[in-house]
Amino acid sequence: MSSLSVRRMTNAEIADVVDLWRRSRAAAQPWLEERMRDVWTDDHGHFRNVIAAENDLWVAVADETVVGFLAINRALLNYLYVDPPAQNRGVGTLLLSKAQALSPDGFTLFTHQRNEKARAFYERRGLRVVAFGISPPPESEPDVKYAWQPVPRDEHRSPPSRRGKGGQGG
């Protein structure tokens, strides 16, 4: 991917983003997709009427192709998906950085406990587990809540010198 950027999603991109969302879900959690296939029949309508209506939507674009998206509502990162062929190329990290910029005081997110790839991704980037639970119906799937908090400014400073009053003496 030569040129990778993040920008607001346009209405014209909804169909492409929904298709990417389906591919990503199928790759990340096939057990859930199989169980929910009769429930999740109108992804386009759900995306347009619920996800787009309730969230701030951003897309990652590589060479003019949408390769990932995030949906965030203040301090709740509701969706972060990367197209499977674009994974492990910095797309998810770029989207997560955008979420951090949009919610500089911190945010939370949920993922399924069985989604080990997503869990490893978040944990490698400093998010911490704050709770385990069950996602709401109709999924009713064990989930995990993560939180990201910025590092306090004090912790960005260099540690104090270990030299005594005498400087470098010895």
C-alpha positions, -999 to 999 in steps of 0.1 A, spaced: 0 0 0 17 31 -12 -6 58 0 -26 52 32 -48 78 48 -78 82 70 -107 105 62 -144 108 69 -166 82 51 -189 95 24 -225 83 18 -213 70 -16 -190 45 2 -216 28 24 -220 -2 1 -182 -7 -1 -178 -4 36 -206 -28 43 -191 -54 20 -157 -49 37 -175 -53 71 -190 -86 60 -157 -100 47 -139 -89 79 -166 -104 102 -165 -137 82 -127 -139 85 -125 -129 122 -155 -148 136 -169 -174 113 -186 -193 142 -207 -162 149 -214 -154 112 -227 -189 107 -250 -188 138 -262 -152 130 -267 -156 92 -305 -156 95 -305 -126 118 -281 -104 99 -300 -103 67 -300 -65 61 -265 -53 67 -269 -23 44 -300 -11 62 -286 -17 96 -254 2 87 -273 31 71 -300 34 98 -281 25 129 -243 25 126 -241 56 104 -269 74 124 -252 68 158 -215 71 150 -188 93 135 -175 72 105 -140 72 92 -124 51 65 -88 41 58 -80 45 21 -51 30 2 -46 40 -34 -82 52 -35 -97 19 -22 -114 17 12 -94 -9 32 -108 -3 67 -133 17 88 -140 28 123 -173 40 139 -169 59 171 -195 76 193 -176 99 217 -158 76 241 -171 43 227 -153 28 197 -181 7 183 -165 -7 152 -130 -11 138 -126 -34 108 -99 -39 83 -104 -58 50 -86 -92 54 -62 -87 24 -51 -53 40 -45 -67 75 -10 -65 90 -1 -35 69 -7 -7 94 -43 0 85 -57 -10 119 -30 9 137 -38 40 117 -75 37 124 -68 32 161 -46 63 161 -75 82 146 -98 70 174 -73 81 200 -71 116 183 -109 118 183 -112 107 219 -80 121 236 -94 115 271 -98 78 264 -123 54 251 -137 18 255 -146 -9 231 -159 -44 231 -148 -74 211 -157 -111 214 -136 -132 237 -130 -158 209 -117 -131 185 -81 -137 195 -67 -118 166 -85 -86 176 -77 -91 213 -40 -95 205 -41 -64 182 -56 -42 210 -34 -55 238 -2 -49 217 -13 -13 213 -18 -7 250 -55 -12 256 -63 -30 287 -90 -55 297 -115 -39 321 -144 -64 321 -157 -97 307 -194 -102 299 -219 -113 273 -229 -92 243 -265 -82 240 -290 -104 221 -293 -116 195 -255 -123 196 -253 -133 233 -216 -141 228 -190 -138 255 -172 -105 251 -145 -85 266 -144 -47 273 -112 -28 266 -101 7 276 -76 30 262 -63 59 283 -37 84 273 -4 83 291 -4 112 316 20 140 306 41 134 337 50 99 324 64 114 291 92 131 309 126 115 313 133 99 347 152 121 371 190 119 371 204 94 396 234 116 402 239 130 437 246 166 446 282 161 436 275 156 399 296 130 382 321 126 410 330 92 421 
